[in-house]
Structures are given as structure tokens and as C-alpha cells.
Amino acid sequence: MTAVIRPATTADLAVAYDVQREASAAAGMEIGNVNGPAGGQVPAKFRHELSDGRFLVADVDGAMAGFGAVFQRAHVAFLATFYVRPDAQLAGLGVGQRLLDRLFDGLGPVRSVVSSHVHRALAVYARNGMLPRWPLYMLNADAACAQGLDDPGVLVVPAGLGDPDLIAWDAEIAGRGARPADHHYWRSEYAAEPLWIERGADRIGYAYIQHLYESPDAPWNPETVMLGPIGVRAASDATAATIAVARAAGALAPRVAVDIPGAHPALPALLDSGFRIHYQATYCSSADDDVFDPRRYIPADTITL
Ligand SMILES: CC(C)(COP(=O)(O)OP(=O)(O)OC[C@H]1O[C@@H](n2cnc3c(N)ncnc32)[C@H](O)[C@@H]1OP(=O)(O)O)[C@@H](O)C(=O)NCCC(=O)NCCS
């Protein structure tokens, strides 16, 4: 049995979702759109990975055994999704390794990924040069917790759709150049609302609130708004900015979610207000320097980071 690696097509996406469900259930992963409804569903991320990334499938004996997708943004190749069916995770078969070789071929020079908690995954990443750098905590809370946060004295104001200044702030703070396709993805697939964060006359950061509850991914997130990305220029502004965005989001839907780096200064305030950690992932990278400062940037998700 040898895995044959090939580019994915639209016709593969529903099967890929089945592979993801099977592999994540076997590994005890209870997060985001990895589980959820069965039967022909296609999460929004797959469409983005197919149209704006490199999405490859591994077939064994003519059937899909695994798949993965990578986005190249500036100098960073980010592995967004990576799953192999449990019955194909066999010593000597190396389906995952074969996929990784082809997914990263010619991309980089920096390679990175947000790893699941799965030891097999962490081991594969480390052996491919992507070492664990910091934890990413997945948090959620009732909206009342977010609304109960103390007023941080900064304002959240709407930004224009496609505002070039906001794309430039993200390019600088998220550290991967201008990425208008990712902004378009957040807006079109997650009804994400772009925002500026201001203290008096000064702009201190930018953010999106993703209206997951009214997006194509609502079956996985029926009552949820998701914070992110949230970027600030100064780490000293990170807590106030995040609290302001969380308070605004709490007015929109019953549940609020955010994926926050362990080093981010707003983590204690969110936990104090009642946010709960439901999963710990690990950011892994081949670079000695972080692609972005985890004290100044909260990713949109683990797909576009
Ligand atoms: C992560 C994943 C895609 C890797 O694919 P795979 O086909 O299992 O990977 P490979 O078999 O090529 O490589 C796994 C290697 O890790 C080794 N390994 C397994 N458990 C390990 C452990 N606890 N510690 C160290 N190494 C381990 C295996 O022995 C294998 O190495 P070998 O080929 O030299 O024997 C797959 O395991 C998977 O879908 N896991 C569940 C979902 C998941 O966590 N996905 C990642 C999301 S970020």
C-alpha cells in the first residue's frame, strides 16, 4: 500500500470532512468545525484552502486516506489543516509524512502550524523542524461574562470593508504581509465585522468580530461570535483592546469565543470574567523568531492564524 498524493478538487471536500471527523473523533478532539454535523457538510475553511492555498489529498488503494492544506503568506508557509484516517495511521505507511513533504515542497522558508494536543501530530511537526513555541488557549464564555468586563476606556469603532489601512496594520502586526484574500474570507464566510480600536484621538489597534452564528459555519457554532484577529502596536494596549472587543461582541450573541496565545496579557482578565479554557493547542514553528508577537496579536482562527 503506497499513498498517492494529488491536488484536491471541489468533489473531494465532503469526503475530506468525513476523514477529519473520523480522525478527530479517534483522537478526542472536540473543537471548532472538526466535529459537528455529519453528512455531506463542507466547512468554510475547505473552500478557502482550495481557492487560496495548496490543498492535497493522499489516496491509498484509490480512496482518500488523508489530506492537508498550506497557505503561503509572505515568507511563512502555514499548515492550516492536516488529517489522516485512523486506519491509515500505520507504522511504515507514512501517509502524513508523504503529505507533509509535498505540502511544503518549494514553500517557506518559515514553516509553522497550530498543533492539536495529539502526540503523534506534535512528533511529526517536531521531526519536520516545527518546534513547539507557545500554547494557544481556546476560550469561550456566556455573553454575560464578556459584557461584565470592566470598561477599559478605549473605543471600538466600525472600519470600512476592505479598508487598506486595516490590511496594512494586519500586515505589520500579524507579520505575514498584506493578505487581502484572508480578510475577504473572514468577511464573506464568517460575516466578520472589521473594527478600529481607539484611545482618544489615537488608533491603538484593529480587530474583527466574526458572526459565526449567521455564517455558513453556523451548524457548528449556532450561537457564537468569535473574536479575532485583534492586533495592537503596543503590548501595553493589548488588554484594553481585547476587553473592548469582547464587550462589544457580548452584545451580539449568547456565546463568545476566542483563541488566545498563552503569553497574551488579556488572558487573566478574560479568565477572571468567566471565560473557560476548552482546548489547548500549540503553535509550532521552524523559525527562531516568532512570526508575530504573541503579546500583541490574537489570531482569527487556527486556519488563517
Ligand atoms: C497528525 C496526522 C495527520 C499524522 O499523520 P500520520 O499518517 O499518522 O503520520 P506518519 O505516520 O507519517 O508519522 C507519524 C509518526 O509519529 C510517530 N509517533 C506516533 N506516536 C508518537 C508519540 N507518542 N511520540 C513520538 N512519535 C510518535 C509514529 O511512529 C510515526 O513515525 P514513523 O513513521 O517513523 O513510525 C495523523 O496522525 C492524524 O490525523 N492525527 C489526528 C488528527 C490530528 O491531530 N491532526 C493534526 C491537526 S493539527
The ligand as an ORCA input file, in Angstrom:
! r2SCAN-3c Opt
* xyz 0 1
  C      -1.235     14.077     12.609
  C      -1.507     13.093     11.481
  C      -2.145     13.838     10.303
  C      -0.159     12.483     11.030
  O      -0.376     11.547     10.012
  P       0.224     10.045     10.152
  O      -0.038      9.332      8.886
  O      -0.272      9.475     11.422
  O       1.805     10.402     10.280
  P       3.036      9.424      9.982
  O       2.622      8.019     10.204
  O       3.635      9.789      8.681
  O       4.041      9.871     11.117
  C       3.723      9.707     12.473
  C       4.983      9.345     13.203
  O       4.844      9.692     14.603
  C       5.279      8.573     15.364
  N       4.579      8.637     16.639
  C       3.338      8.195     16.937
  N       3.051      8.450     18.223
  C       4.131      9.084     18.741
  C       4.458      9.571     20.043
  N       3.578      9.485     21.068
  N       5.671     10.164     20.228
  C       6.552     10.253     19.198
  N       6.309      9.777     17.957
  C       5.106      9.206     17.740
  C       4.897      7.390     14.522
  O       5.590      6.247     14.916
  C       5.271      7.871     13.132
  O       6.648      7.761     12.889
  P       7.265      6.550     11.985
  O       6.643      6.671     10.619
  O       8.747      6.835     11.982
  O       6.830      5.313     12.678
  C      -2.476     11.955     11.928
  O      -1.871     11.200     12.944
  C      -3.823     12.469     12.439
  O      -4.740     12.674     11.664
  N      -3.970     12.646     13.767
  C      -5.226     13.027     14.392
  C      -5.690     14.422     13.995
  C      -4.638     15.482     14.261
  O      -4.188     15.662     15.379
  N      -4.305     16.234     13.199
  C      -3.374     17.323     13.307
  C      -4.138     18.584     13.444
  S      -3.037     19.951     13.783
*
